[in-house]
C-alpha cells in the first residue's frame, strides 16, 4: 500500500474550519465566539486550550472499557432481555460481532481525531504565544505526551492509521489521506514521547497542576511502547528511569482509586484521567453507574433513582483468577448484591465505587499508568531479554507482596511470562489493559484460539443469567482478523483511500 506521513486537519472538524466566502458581512467576527487568530496569545489561553484537550481525553476514557475489557476474557454483560437496543453497538464488543458500521467504532475514530486536531492546533500556535520559556515547555510536553497516548491506542485498535501532526487550512488535501504503516505510527509515538521527556518536569510546582502529564508519565508510556514493539533492552532502560523518580506502591491497594483529596493522585499514580464530581461543573465520572448491575437500584451506587448500565461485569474466569488470600479481590469486584432482602448473584466491578453527594456525579479518576504497571512491565521485559532473573522476580514480587501473596515460584521464561501476565490481569483488572496485554503476548492465531476457548466457556455456562435470550450463531466466534478493529464505514465513504482492514 502506498503510504506517506500526513500533516492534516482533524478529520471530523473539516466542515467547521473552512471559510471560502469573500463577502465582508460573512467575515465579521462573531462577538459571542473567540476567533482562533485572537486566541492562543498568552499562558492562560494556551492552558485553556490544553485543558480542552484533557477534557476530550475524559470523553475518550468513558468508552475505553469497550476495547480494553469487553473484548477480552475479563468482563461480560448483565444483559437486558427486554431491551436489545445495544446489540448492534456496545454489546458487539463483548460478543465479537463488531463490523465497520458499528456506531461506537465511528464515535471513537471521530473523538480521537477531533482531539488530535486540537492538540495539533495548540502546538502550532504555541511558539508565537507570549509565554515564559518554562511554562511553554511544560505545555508543549503535555500536548506531545497526549498525542502519543492517543496514537498508542489508535495503532493498537486499528493498525495502520492516518498520522496527523499539524493542521490544514484548505480541504482538498484531506481527501487524499492514506493510512500510514504501523511502523511509522510507532516511530511517531516514540518521537513525541522522547521530546515530551525532555520538556516535562518530574513534578509541577503548583498544586493545581497535580495530575498533569509528567516526565514519569512520558517515560512510562515510552517504556510500554518499547515493550509492545518488543524492544526489550530499550524498555528495561527506560522503565528503570521511572524507578528513580520517587514513585512507590501504596501500602493499601484501595488507595489507588480512593477519590478523597488526601489519596487522589497519590505516590503510585503516574498518570490518570482526572474527574471531579459533587458539583455542576460537568467534570464528573460515572463508571460506578455504568458498571452497576441493571436492577440493583441504589444497592451498589447509593442512589435508587436513575438507571444502571450492567456493563463490564467480571466473568467467572476473571473471578477465579484471584489466588486465595489476594487482598485485591474484594476491593475490585463483588459476586452479588442484596436488594430488599434478596441476594442477586450478579458479579460487578467495585473498584471505582466511592461515596458521592450527587447522583451520577462521582469523583473517581481513571488510572492509565500506575507504578505497579511499571514494575510488572520491567519484570516482563527483563524476562523476555534475559529470562526470569532474580531482578525480574523482585519486581513481580513487590506487587504480589502488597496483595498479600507469597513470592512467585515461576521458573523458566515461558512459565514466568505466564505468571507476569496473570499478575497483570488481577493487579490491573478493569483498568483497560487486558486487550493490549493479550495482543502483545499472543499472535493473532493464538489470540483467536484463546478467545474462542473463553467464548465456548461463556456459551456453555454464562456468568450472568441471560433471561432466556439465546446466543446467536456468531456470538463469541473470534477470527484472526479481529485482532484489529474495522475502519469505520463512514470514514471510507468520505475517503475511499483509507482502505478497510482485512476480513471486514
Buried (B, 14 or more C-beta within 10 A) or exposed (E): EEEEBBEBBBBBBBEEBBEEEEEEEEEEEEEEEEEEEEBBBEBEBBBBBBEBBBBBBBEBBBBBBBBBBBBBBBBBBBBBEEEEEBBBBBBBBBBBBBEBEBEBBBBBBBBBBBBBBBBBBBBBBBEEBEBEEEEBBBBBBBBBBBBBBBBBBBBBBBBBBBBBBEBBEEEEEBEEBBBBBBEBBBBBBBEBBBBBBEBBBEEBEEEEBEBBBBBBBBBBBBBBBBBBBEBBEBBBEBBBBBBEBEBEBBEEBBBBBBBEEEBBBBBBBBBBBBBBBBEEEEBBBBBBBBBBBBBBBBBBBBBEEEEBBBBBBBBBBBBEBBBEEBBBBEBBBBEEBEBEEEEBEBBBBBBBBBEBEEBBBBBBBBBBBBBBBBBBBBBBBBBBBBEBBEBBBBBBBBBBEBBEBEEBEBEEBEBBBEBBBBBBBBBBBBBBBBBBBBBBBBEBEBBBBBBBEBBEBBEEEBBBEBEEBEBEEEBBBBEBBBBBBBBBBBBBEBBEBBEBBEEB
